[in-house]
Amino acid sequence: MVFCEAFLVNDNGERNDNDNECWKLRIFREHPEMRMTISQKPYLVGLTFTVAISGLLYGYDIGFIPEALLYIKEDFESINNSSVLQELIAGTALIGAIYGLIVGGVVNDGWGRKKATLMAECNFMIGSLVMALAPIPCVIMFGRFLVRLNVGAASVTVPVYIVEVSPSEVRAGLASANVLLITSGQFLSYLIKYALTEVPGTWSWMLGLAGSSALFQLVLILFLPKSPRWLYLKGGVCVKE
């Protein structure tokens, strides 16, 4: 038998949607020792945390910008003298996140969760470099827009990807990894800000360091599988268990 998420497929490839009781629930009721735990699937845990690095970057982005803005004002007199520019640097990120949510949903449906994550991380790396090397305030705003495009797209993609690759019995636990890494990213940003306080070009390092984590995640994601549910919806091959 081939099992694809919530429905059963027989050996002839025919779906049995008329089953009144979930096949997996019957198996687990009769053989409780077959229930999976997270510790039994280290690859699945690694996959989950690889994808959830996007949440870490999200948390880092939330945490660093208030202090980075203080150092940016020291290097750019125009920003220091204009509260409008300061608000635009912060507000542009929200506009990017809104567009990221919209674009992320379209890319998820059309190209799949894996490609959506890859595109988001590429965008994050480019945005981080643009901000770190920005010669004028407008370039910082553009970099913030690119970074938050990733944040918006990842907010749509990561939970869906994790849920779709996870067996039902450990799905809730693995899905919470994204939230865990968001808060971890905020904490990490405070540690990095403290470490870089006396370093020349503090704000550039704060903004640019996130790109290294995005590059690390980008390399790891290349080795991850595509979502089985997305493959099924696109007419792909179901996953055998």
Helices and strands as residue ranges (DSSP letters): E 2-4, E 7-9, H 23-30, G 32-34, G 38-40, H 42-51, H 53-75, H 77-80, H 83-111, H 113-132, H 137-165, G 168-170, H 171-175, H 177-195, H 202-221, H 228-233
